Amino acid sequence: MSQFSKQEDTYTNGEFIIHASQLISRGQFDFMLYEQIQLAS
């Protein structure tokens, strides 16, 4: 999980959406999306 936290701030919004969509099957998407929303607001 921590490796994604370090990487995500280097993504643009579009790249994050693509990356997050690849995590859905791993069950991490909800957490990642929530965290991204918190950072964006």
C-alpha positions as a printed Julia matrix, in Angstrom:
41×3 Matrix{Float64}:
   0.0    0.0     0.0
   2.73   2.45    0.99
   4.4    2.2    -2.41
   1.2    3.45   -4.05
   0.97   6.33   -1.59
   4.44   7.47   -2.59
   3.7    7.16   -6.31
   0.23   8.66   -6.55
   1.27  12.3    -6.11
   3.27  11.99   -9.34
   0.19  11.06  -11.35
  -1.98  13.47  -13.26
  -5.72  13.0   -12.74
  -6.01  10.98  -15.95
  -3.08   8.75  -15.08
  -4.46   8.19  -11.59
  -7.82   7.1   -12.98
  -6.12   4.58  -15.26
  -3.91   3.34  -12.43
  -6.81   3.13   -9.98
  -8.93   1.2   -12.47
  -6.19  -1.44  -12.57
  -6.41  -1.81   -8.79
 -10.15  -2.56   -8.65
  -9.6   -6.32   -8.85
  -7.12  -6.09   -5.98
  -9.69  -4.43   -3.75
  -7.58  -1.3    -3.32
  -9.52   1.03   -5.59
 -11.92   2.34   -2.94
  -9.07   3.32   -0.64
  -7.06   4.9    -3.43
 -10.01   6.86   -4.76
 -10.9    8.1    -1.28
  -7.33   9.19   -0.64
  -7.1   10.96   -4.0
 -10.34  12.83   -3.33
  -8.98  13.97    0.03
  -5.78  15.23   -1.6
  -7.68  17.04   -4.34
 -10.05  18.86   -2.0
